[in-house]
Amino acid sequence: MVVTPHSEQPDYPDLTAGQPYVVIGIEADDFRLLNDQGQPYLYPATLFDVLDAREPRDWVIAFGDEGERYAYPQSLNGTGFFEDFFDARRPAVSTFWRVVNQRLALAAA
């Protein structure tokens, strides 16, 4: 899935209007993507236009109690995965970059 911000977002200076971003996952309907600083943060889906709605076939998709959507590749889908990533735990960091680099290579093809 590839998205682009509608316009400049003063509350999100780490995104550039018109720049395409590859969605890494969806968490409670928010998009996780690499921002302009290369950080995998969550952003409200309402900030974006969808350029390519195709989602990877290996995403594990679930819905919360209120119908909110969650979708990640299996290897990024574990409970606490992103907490471990942001705590710089080596297994999470290496798994994350391996998966993201593969995704970005596919998106560029």
N, CA, C and O atoms as CSV, one atom per row, in Angstrom:
chain,resi,resn,atom,element,x,y,z
A,1,MET,N,N,0.855,-1.168,0.000
A,1,MET,CA,C,0.000,0.000,0.000
A,1,MET,C,C,0.904,1.235,0.000
A,1,MET,O,O,1.876,1.311,0.751
A,2,VAL,N,N,0.568,2.180,-0.841
A,2,VAL,CA,C,1.337,3.425,-0.944
A,2,VAL,C,C,0.360,4.591,-0.777
A,2,VAL,O,O,-0.704,4.625,-1.395
A,3,VAL,N,N,0.749,5.541,0.073
A,3,VAL,CA,C,-0.105,6.697,0.368
A,3,VAL,C,C,0.709,7.977,0.229
A,3,VAL,O,O,1.938,7.946,0.174
A,4,THR,N,N,0.001,9.102,0.172
A,4,THR,CA,C,0.647,10.411,0.160
A,4,THR,C,C,-0.193,11.380,0.989
A,4,THR,O,O,-1.421,11.329,0.921
A,5,PRO,N,N,0.436,12.260,1.769
A,5,PRO,CA,C,-0.341,13.232,2.547
A,5,PRO,C,C,-1.128,14.171,1.623
A,5,PRO,O,O,-0.641,14.565,0.563
A,6,HIS,N,N,-2.343,14.519,2.040
A,6,HIS,CA,C,-3.184,15.448,1.276
A,6,HIS,C,C,-2.489,16.785,1.067
A,6,HIS,O,O,-2.487,17.343,-0.030
A,7,SER,N,N,-1.902,17.280,2.142
A,7,SER,CA,C,-1.286,18.613,2.134
A,7,SER,C,C,-0.269,18.662,3.262
A,7,SER,O,O,-0.112,17.701,4.015
A,8,GLU,N,N,0.423,19.800,3.372
A,8,GLU,CA,C,1.339,19.963,4.504
A,8,GLU,C,C,0.527,19.866,5.787
A,8,GLU,O,O,-0.583,20.394,5.873
A,9,GLN,N,N,1.078,19.200,6.767
A,9,GLN,CA,C,0.391,18.977,8.034
A,9,GLN,C,C,1.204,19.622,9.156
A,9,GLN,O,O,2.222,19.064,9.565
A,10,PRO,N,N,0.784,20.779,9.663
A,10,PRO,CA,C,1.559,21.439,10.714
A,10,PRO,C,C,1.788,20.551,11.943
A,10,PRO,O,O,2.820,20.661,12.606
A,11,ASP,N,N,0.833,19.679,12.244
A,11,ASP,CA,C,0.983,18.791,13.400
A,11,ASP,C,C,1.923,17.623,13.116
A,11,ASP,O,O,2.323,16.905,14.032
A,12,TYR,N,N,2.274,17.437,11.850
A,12,TYR,CA,C,3.138,16.325,11.437
A,12,TYR,C,C,4.233,16.848,10.501
A,12,TYR,O,O,4.217,16.547,9.307
A,13,PRO,N,N,5.179,17.624,11.027
A,13,PRO,CA,C,6.221,18.204,10.181
A,13,PRO,C,C,7.192,17.172,9.605
A,13,PRO,O,O,8.023,17.505,8.759
A,14,ASP,N,N,7.088,15.931,10.057
A,14,ASP,CA,C,7.974,14.874,9.565
A,14,ASP,C,C,7.393,14.146,8.354
A,14,ASP,O,O,7.894,13.095,7.955
A,15,LEU,N,N,6.321,14.716,7.767
A,15,LEU,CA,C,5.738,14.208,6.523
A,15,LEU,C,C,5.762,15.309,5.477
A,15,LEU,O,O,5.619,16.486,5.808
A,16,THR,N,N,5.942,14.935,4.217
A,16,THR,CA,C,5.987,15.902,3.121
A,16,THR,C,C,4.798,15.691,2.201
A,16,THR,O,O,4.583,14.586,1.703
A,17,ALA,N,N,4.024,16.746,1.971
A,17,ALA,CA,C,2.877,16.659,1.075
A,17,ALA,C,C,3.329,16.217,-0.307
A,17,ALA,O,O,4.337,16.701,-0.822
A,18,GLY,N,N,2.585,15.303,-0.903
A,18,GLY,CA,C,2.895,14.819,-2.237
A,18,GLY,C,C,3.933,13.708,-2.276
A,18,GLY,O,O,4.109,13.071,-3.315
A,19,GLN,N,N,4.620,13.464,-1.177
A,19,GLN,CA,C,5.632,12.402,-1.101
A,19,GLN,C,C,4.938,11.050,-0.927
A,19,GLN,O,O,4.104,10.903,-0.033
A,20,PRO,N,N,5.263,10.069,-1.755
A,20,PRO,CA,C,4.689,8.741,-1.530
A,20,PRO,C,C,5.387,8.033,-0.370
A,20,PRO,O,O,6.607,8.110,-0.223
A,21,TYR,N,N,4.604,7.352,0.438
A,21,TYR,CA,C,5.101,6.572,1.571
A,21,TYR,C,C,4.530,5.163,1.482
A,21,TYR,O,O,3.348,4.984,1.188
A,22,VAL,N,N,5.361,4.179,1.735
A,22,VAL,CA,C,4.916,2.784,1.759
A,22,VAL,C,C,4.399,2.484,3.162
A,22,VAL,O,O,5.100,2.701,4.151
A,23,VAL,N,N,3.176,1.987,3.240
A,23,VAL,CA,C,2.588,1.626,4.528
A,23,VAL,C,C,3.184,0.292,4.967
A,23,VAL,O,O,3.126,-0.697,4.236
A,24,ILE,N,N,3.755,0.280,6.161
A,24,ILE,CA,C,4.373,-0.913,6.722
A,24,ILE,C,C,3.328,-1.783,7.411
A,24,ILE,O,O,3.434,-3.009,7.427
A,25,GLY,N,N,2.315,-1.129,7.980
A,25,GLY,CA,C,1.264,-1.848,8.683
A,25,GLY,C,C,0.153,-0.893,9.066
A,25,GLY,O,O,0.255,0.320,8.886
A,26,ILE,N,N,-0.903,-1.466,9.595
A,26,ILE,CA,C,-2.061,-0.684,10.035
A,26,ILE,C,C,-2.331,-1.073,11.477
A,26,ILE,O,O,-2.389,-2.255,11.814
A,27,GLU,N,N,-2.493,-0.066,12.325
A,27,GLU,CA,C,-2.715,-0.311,13.747
A,27,GLU,C,C,-3.853,0.581,14.223
A,27,GLU,O,O,-3.728,1.806,14.238
A,28,ALA,N,N,-4.960,-0.038,14.611
A,28,ALA,CA,C,-6.149,0.695,15.048
A,28,ALA,C,C,-6.541,1.733,13.992
A,28,ALA,O,O,-6.864,2.876,14.315
A,29,ASP,N,N,-6.508,1.314,12.735
A,29,ASP,CA,C,-6.858,2.115,11.555
A,29,ASP,C,C,-5.833,3.184,11.189
A,29,ASP,O,O,-6.004,3.855,10.172
A,30,ASP,N,N,-4.779,3.368,11.973
A,30,ASP,CA,C,-3.707,4.306,11.638
A,30,ASP,C,C,-2.677,3.598,10.774
A,30,ASP,O,O,-2.517,2.380,10.853
A,31,PHE,N,N,-1.978,4.371,9.947
A,31,PHE,CA,C,-0.943,3.818,9.075
A,31,PHE,C,C,0.420,3.947,9.746
A,31,PHE,O,O,0.774,5.013,10.251
A,32,ARG,N,N,1.180,2.858,9.747
A,32,ARG,CA,C,2.572,2.928,10.193
A,32,ARG,C,C,3.430,3.003,8.937
A,32,ARG,O,O,3.326,2.158,8.048
A,33,LEU,N,N,4.277,4.023,8.877
A,33,LEU,CA,C,5.159,4.216,7.726
A,33,LEU,C,C,6.440,4.885,8.176
A,33,LEU,O,O,6.515,5.449,9.268
A,34,LEU,N,N,7.443,4.814,7.321
A,34,LEU,CA,C,8.693,5.511,7.605
A,34,LEU,C,C,8.508,6.981,7.263
A,34,LEU,O,O,8.219,7.324,6.117
A,35,ASN,N,N,8.672,7.842,8.248
A,35,ASN,CA,C,8.521,9.274,7.999
A,35,ASN,C,C,9.801,9.833,7.373
A,35,ASN,O,O,10.711,9.076,7.033
A,36,ASP,N,N,9.868,11.138,7.225
A,36,ASP,CA,C,11.020,11.767,6.575
A,36,ASP,C,C,12.321,11.604,7.357
A,36,ASP,O,O,13.402,11.805,6.803
A,37,GLN,N,N,12.231,11.244,8.628
A,37,GLN,CA,C,13.422,10.993,9.436
A,37,GLN,C,C,13.749,9.497,9.489
A,37,GLN,O,O,14.671,9.085,10.193
A,38,GLY,N,N,12.990,8.687,8.744
A,38,GLY,CA,C,13.240,7.254,8.705
A,38,GLY,C,C,12.732,6.498,9.916
A,38,GLY,O,O,13.177,5.383,10.186
A,39,GLN,N,N,11.800,7.098,10.650
A,39,GLN,CA,C,11.227,6.463,11.831
A,39,GLN,C,C,9.863,5.844,11.510
A,39,GLN,O,O,9.061,6.464,10.811
A,40,PRO,N,N,9.586,4.635,12.007
A,40,PRO,CA,C,8.326,3.965,11.710
A,40,PRO,C,C,7.200,4.373,12.673
A,40,PRO,O,O,6.863,3.636,13.599
A,41,TYR,N,N,6.639,5.536,12.441
A,41,TYR,CA,C,5.608,6.059,13.329
A,41,TYR,C,C,4.213,5.806,12.768
A,41,TYR,O,O,4.030,5.512,11.587
A,42,LEU,N,N,3.235,5.935,13.669
A,42,LEU,CA,C,1.830,5.812,13.291
A,42,LEU,C,C,1.250,7.187,12.991
A,42,LEU,O,O,1.547,8.168,13.672
A,43,TYR,N,N,0.411,7.234,11.948
A,43,TYR,CA,C,-0.254,8.476,11.548
A,43,TYR,C,C,-1.709,8.170,11.224
A,43,TYR,O,O,-2.020,7.085,10.733
A,44,PRO,N,N,-2.614,9.128,11.497
A,44,PRO,CA,C,-4.015,8.910,11.151
A,44,PRO,C,C,-4.182,8.703,9.645
A,44,PRO,O,O,-3.630,9.456,8.842
A,45,ALA,N,N,-4.934,7.694,9.277
A,45,ALA,CA,C,-5.169,7.400,7.861
A,45,ALA,C,C,-5.847,8.562,7.148
A,45,ALA,O,O,-5.703,8.712,5.934
A,46,THR,N,N,-6.576,9.377,7.882
A,46,THR,CA,C,-7.294,10.504,7.281
A,46,THR,C,C,-6.369,11.570,6.709
A,46,THR,O,O,-6.827,12.444,5.973
A,47,LEU,N,N,-5.075,11.520,7.031
A,47,LEU,CA,C,-4.110,12.494,6.501
A,47,LEU,C,C,-3.712,12.199,5.058
A,47,LEU,O,O,-3.096,13.038,4.400
A,48,PHE,N,N,-4.064,11.004,4.560
A,48,PHE,CA,C,-3.488,10.506,3.319
A,48,PHE,C,C,-4.507,10.219,2.223
A,48,PHE,O,O,-5.670,9.905,2.477
A,49,ASP,N,N,-4.017,10.342,0.995
A,49,ASP,CA,C,-4.688,9.782,-0.173
A,49,ASP,C,C,-3.984,8.467,-0.472
A,49,ASP,O,O,-2.763,8.371,-0.347
A,50,VAL,N,N,-4.737,7.470,-0.862
A,50,VAL,CA,C,-4.155,6.169,-1.185
A,50,VAL,C,C,-3.798,6.160,-2.667
A,50,VAL,O,O,-4.665,6.325,-3.525
A,51,LEU,N,N,-2.509,5.964,-2.960
A,51,LEU,CA,C,-2.039,5.897,-4.341
A,51,LEU,C,C,-2.124,4.475,-4.884
A,51,LEU,O,O,-2.402,4.271,-6.065
A,52,ASP,N,N,-1.885,3.498,-4.017
A,52,ASP,CA,C,-1.928,2.085,-4.400
A,52,ASP,C,C,-2.476,1.325,-3.200
A,52,ASP,O,O,-1.803,1.215,-2.175
A,53,ALA,N,N,-3.678,0.805,-3.318
A,53,ALA,CA,C,-4.370,0.162,-2.198
A,53,ALA,C,C,-3.984,-1.300,-2.000
A,53,ALA,O,O,-4.448,-1.938,-1.055
A,54,ARG,N,N,-3.147,-1.834,-2.874
A,54,ARG,CA,C,-2.777,-3.249,-2.729
A,54,ARG,C,C,-1.997,-3.473,-1.437
A,54,ARG,O,O,-1.031,-2.770,-1.140
A,55,GLU,N,N,-2.444,-4.469,-0.684
A,55,GLU,CA,C,-1.769,-4.834,0.558
A,55,GLU,C,C,-1.040,-6.152,0.344
A,55,GLU,O,O,-1.515,-7.013,-0.396
A,56,PRO,N,N,0.106,-6.312,0.987
A,56,PRO,CA,C,0.840,-7.576,0.859
A,56,PRO,C,C,-0.017,-8.759,1.312
A,56,PRO,O,O,-0.780,-8.658,2.273
A,57,ARG,N,N,0.121,-9.859,0.615
A,57,ARG,CA,C,-0.672,-11.054,0.920
A,57,ARG,C,C,-0.322,-11.666,2.261
A,57,ARG,O,O,-1.129,-12.391,2.842
A,58,ASP,N,N,0.870,-11.385,2.757
A,58,ASP,CA,C,1.281,-12.016,4.013
A,58,ASP,C,C,0.892,-11.216,5.255
A,58,ASP,O,O,1.268,-11.593,6.364
A,59,TRP,N,N,0.158,-10.132,5.095
A,59,TRP,CA,C,-0.285,-9.390,6.261
A,59,TRP,C,C,-1.271,-10.227,7.063
A,59,TRP,O,O,-2.154,-10.879,6.505
A,60,VAL,N,N,-1.107,-10.197,8.363
A,60,VAL,CA,C,-2.059,-10.819,9.278
A,60,VAL,C,C,-3.055,-9.729,9.636
A,60,VAL,O,O,-2.675,-8.681,10.159
A,61,ILE,N,N,-4.327,-9.972,9.355
A,61,ILE,CA,C,-5.357,-8.950,9.537
A,61,ILE,C,C,-6.276,-9.357,10.689
A,61,ILE,O,O,-6.716,-10.502,10.785
A,62,ALA,N,N,-6.551,-8.384,11.558
A,62,ALA,CA,C,-7.449,-8.609,12.688
A,62,ALA,C,C,-8.262,-7.337,12.916
A,62,ALA,O,O,-7.911,-6.260,12.432
A,63,PHE,N,N,-9.341,-7.486,13.653
A,63,PHE,CA,C,-10.194,-6.348,13.983
A,63,PHE,C,C,-10.382,-6.289,15.492
A,63,PHE,O,O,-10.556,-7.316,16.148
A,64,GLY,N,N,-10.344,-5.078,16.035
A,64,GLY,CA,C,-10.530,-4.873,17.463
A,64,GLY,C,C,-11.998,-4.897,17.837
A,64,GLY,O,O,-12.868,-5.074,16.985
A,65,ASP,N,N,-12.262,-4.718,19.113
A,65,ASP,CA,C,-13.625,-4.769,19.645
A,65,ASP,C,C,-14.547,-3.721,19.042
A,65,ASP,O,O,-15.760,-3.922,18.983
A,66,GLU,N,N,-13.984,-2.611,18.596
A,66,GLU,CA,C,-14.798,-1.543,18.015
A,66,GLU,C,C,-14.682,-1.498,16.497
A,66,GLU,O,O,-15.041,-0.498,15.876
A,67,GLY,N,N,-14.180,-2.582,15.893
A,67,GLY,CA,C,-14.071,-2.673,14.446
A,67,GLY,C,C,-12.812,-2.069,13.861
A,67,GLY,O,O,-12.651,-2.045,12.641
A,68,GLU,N,N,-11.906,-1.575,14.713
A,68,GLU,CA,C,-10.669,-0.997,14.201
A,68,GLU,C,C,-9.803,-2.106,13.607
A,68,GLU,O,O,-9.802,-3.246,14.070
A,69,ARG,N,N,-9.078,-1.732,12.579
A,69,ARG,CA,C,-8.317,-2.709,11.798
A,69,ARG,C,C,-6.845,-2.727,12.186
A,69,ARG,O,O,-6.239,-1.690,12.458
A,70,TYR,N,N,-6.290,-3.931,12.204
A,70,TYR,CA,C,-4.870,-4.169,12.458
A,70,TYR,C,C,-4.356,-5.057,11.336
A,70,TYR,O,O,-4.996,-6.051,10.993
A,71,ALA,N,N,-3.215,-4.712,10.764
A,71,ALA,CA,C,-2.641,-5.528,9.689
A,71,ALA,C,C,-1.137,-5.300,9.657
A,71,ALA,O,O,-0.664,-4.173,9.510
A,72,TYR,N,N,-0.402,-6.390,9.796
A,72,TYR,CA,C,1.058,-6.349,9.759
A,72,TYR,C,C,1.572,-7.631,9.133
A,72,TYR,O,O,0.877,-8.647,9.145
A,73,PRO,N,N,2.776,-7.599,8.589
A,73,PRO,CA,C,3.420,-8.856,8.220
A,73,PRO,C,C,3.579,-9.704,9.490
A,73,PRO,O,O,3.758,-9.167,10.583
A,74,GLN,N,N,3.514,-11.004,9.336
A,74,GLN,CA,C,3.598,-11.910,10.480
A,74,GLN,C,C,4.792,-11.595,11.382
A,74,GLN,O,O,4.651,-11.585,12.605
A,75,SER,N,N,5.949,-11.340,10.805
A,75,SER,CA,C,7.147,-11.133,11.619
A,75,SER,C,C,7.145,-9.815,12.399
A,75,SER,O,O,7.961,-9.638,13.303
A,76,LEU,N,N,6.246,-8.893,12.065
A,76,LEU,CA,C,6.134,-7.629,12.812
A,76,LEU,C,C,4.880,-7.594,13.676
A,76,LEU,O,O,4.582,-6.573,14.296
A,77,ASN,N,N,4.153,-8.690,13.719
A,77,ASN,CA,C,2.816,-8.719,14.304
A,77,ASN,C,C,2.780,-9.127,15.774
A,77,ASN,O,O,1.701,-9.156,16.366
A,78,GLY,N,N,3.908,-9.440,16.373
A,78,GLY,CA,C,3.900,-9.908,17.753
A,78,GLY,C,C,3.575,-8.812,18.749
A,78,GLY,O,O,3.890,-7.642,18.530
A,79,THR,N,N,2.946,-9.200,19.840
A,79,THR,CA,C,2.648,-8.264,20.915
A,79,THR,C,C,3.953,-7.656,21.424
A,79,THR,O,O,4.896,-8.376,21.752
A,80,GLY,N,N,3.998,-6.348,21.484
A,80,GLY,CA,C,5.171,-5.653,21.985
A,80,GLY,C,C,6.298,-5.501,20.982
A,80,GLY,O,O,7.372,-5.015,21.334
A,81,PHE,N,N,6.074,-5.912,19.725
A,81,PHE,CA,C,7.161,-5.836,18.748
A,81,PHE,C,C,7.719,-4.420,18.626
A,81,PHE,O,O,8.934,-4.229,18.692
A,82,PHE,N,N,6.848,-3.428,18.448
A,82,PHE,CA,C,7.355,-2.069,18.231
A,82,PHE,C,C,7.910,-1.446,19.515
A,82,PHE,O,O,8.776,-0.574,19.449
A,83,GLU,N,N,7.426,-1.877,20.669
A,83,GLU,CA,C,8.055,-1.444,21.912
A,83,GLU,C,C,9.502,-1.945,21.937
A,83,GLU,O,O,10.417,-1.199,22.285
A,84,ASP,N,N,9.700,-3.214,21.567
A,84,ASP,CA,C,11.060,-3.759,21.508
A,84,ASP,C,C,11.904,-3.014,20.470
A,84,ASP,O,O,13.081,-2.741,20.702
A,85,PHE,N,N,11.299,-2.690,19.330
A,85,PHE,CA,C,12.033,-1.945,18.300
A,85,PHE,C,C,12.502,-0.592,18.846
A,85,PHE,O,O,13.673,-0.235,18.716
A,86,PHE,N,N,11.579,0.152,19.456
A,86,PHE,CA,C,11.944,1.480,19.950
A,86,PHE,C,C,12.851,1.416,21.182
A,86,PHE,O,O,13.521,2.395,21.510
A,87,ASP,N,N,12.873,0.276,21.857
A,87,ASP,CA,C,13.829,0.063,22.954
A,87,ASP,C,C,15.169,-0.449,22.424
A,87,ASP,O,O,16.061,-0.788,23.201
A,88,ALA,N,N,15.305,-0.501,21.108
A,88,ALA,CA,C,16.547,-0.901,20.414
A,88,ALA,C,C,16.978,-2.322,20.761
A,88,ALA,O,O,18.171,-2.611,20.860
A,89,ARG,N,N,16.004,-3.202,20.944
A,89,ARG,CA,C,16.351,-4.606,21.162
A,89,ARG,C,C,16.742,-5.215,19.821
A,89,ARG,O,O,15.976,-5.184,18.858
A,90,ARG,N,N,17.940,-5.763,19.784
A,90,ARG,CA,C,18.556,-6.208,18.530
A,90,ARG,C,C,17.663,-7.130,17.681
A,90,ARG,O,O,17.560,-6.887,16.478
A,91,PRO,N,N,17.017,-8.161,18.221
A,91,PRO,CA,C,16.192,-9.026,17.358
A,91,PRO,C,C,15.065,-8.260,16.657
A,91,PRO,O,O,14.801,-8.483,15.476
A,92,ALA,N,N,14.407,-7.364,17.384
A,92,ALA,CA,C,13.315,-6.590,16.787
A,92,ALA,C,C,13.846,-5.627,15.729
A,92,ALA,O,O,13.249,-5.489,14.661
A,93,VAL,N,N,14.948,-4.969,16.016
A,93,VAL,CA,C,15.520,-4.000,15.067
A,93,VAL,C,C,15.939,-4.705,13.783
A,93,VAL,O,O,15.628,-4.230,12.691
A,94,SER,N,N,16.637,-5.824,13.897
A,94,SER,CA,C,17.090,-6.508,12.677
A,94,SER,C,C,15.921,-7.099,11.901
A,94,SER,O,O,15.913,-7.060,10.671
A,95,THR,N,N,14.929,-7.648,12.608
A,95,THR,CA,C,13.740,-8.169,11.920
A,95,THR,C,C,13.016,-7.041,11.201
A,95,THR,O,O,12.633,-7.185,10.040
A,96,PHE,N,N,12.829,-5.923,11.883
A,96,PHE,CA,C,12.130,-4.789,11.274
A,96,PHE,C,C,12.807,-4.353,9.988
A,96,PHE,O,O,12.146,-4.240,8.956
A,97,TRP,N,N,14.119,-4.102,10.023
A,97,TRP,CA,C,14.807,-3.579,8.845
A,97,TRP,C,C,14.862,-4.610,7.723
A,97,TRP,O,O,14.827,-4.241,6.549
A,98,ARG,N,N,14.947,-5.875,8.055
A,98,ARG,CA,C,14.913,-6.909,7.011
A,98,ARG,C,C,13.572,-6.877,6.286
A,98,ARG,O,O,13.530,-6.874,5.056
A,99,VAL,N,N,12.477,-6.851,7.043
A,99,VAL,CA,C,11.132,-6.833,6.445
A,99,VAL,C,C,10.903,-5.544,5.679
A,99,VAL,O,O,10.398,-5.583,4.556
A,100,VAL,N,N,11.259,-4.405,6.251
A,100,VAL,CA,C,11.016,-3.122,5.588
A,100,VAL,C,C,11.840,-2.986,4.314
A,100,VAL,O,O,11.330,-2.515,3.298
A,101,ASN,N,N,13.085,-3.386,4.355
A,101,ASN,CA,C,13.905,-3.309,3.134
A,101,ASN,C,C,13.326,-4.169,2.024
A,101,ASN,O,O,13.351,-3.769,0.860
A,102,GLN,N,N,12.804,-5.347,2.361
A,102,GLN,CA,C,12.160,-6.190,1.355
A,102,GLN,C,C,10.938,-5.500,0.772
A,102,GLN,O,O,10.718,-5.523,-0.439
A,103,ARG,N,N,10.129,-4.876,1.660
A,103,ARG,CA,C,8.909,-4.181,1.208
A,103,ARG,C,C,9.246,-3.012,0.299
A,103,ARG,O,O,8.623,-2.825,-0.746
A,104,LEU,N,N,10.231,-2.231,0.703
A,104,LEU,CA,C,10.599,-1.061,-0.097
A,104,LEU,C,C,11.157,-1.493,-1.460
A,104,LEU,O,O,10.893,-0.840,-2.470
A,105,ALA,N,N,11.907,-2.561,-1.492
A,105,ALA,CA,C,12.436,-3.057,-2.775
A,105,ALA,C,C,11.291,-3.490,-3.692
A,105,ALA,O,O,11.321,-3.221,-4.892
A,106,LEU,N,N,10.292,-4.155,-3.132
A,106,LEU,CA,C,9.139,-4.579,-3.931
A,106,LEU,C,C,8.328,-3.375,-4.418
A,106,LEU,O,O,7.853,-3.359,-5.554
A,107,ALA,N,N,8.172,-2.366,-3.549
A,107,ALA,CA,C,7.399,-1.186,-3.924
A,107,ALA,C,C,8.085,-0.392,-5.029
A,107,ALA,O,O,7.417,0.252,-5.838
A,108,ALA,N,N,9.407,-0.434,-5.066
A,108,ALA,CA,C,10.150,0.317,-6.072
A,108,ALA,C,C,10.162,-0.393,-7.433
A,108,ALA,O,O,10.442,0.218,-8.464
A,109,ALA,N,N,9.855,-1.680,-7.412
A,109,ALA,CA,C,9.904,-2.473,-8.664
A,109,ALA,C,C,8.745,-2.165,-9.577
A,109,ALA,O,O,8.641,-2.743,-10.659
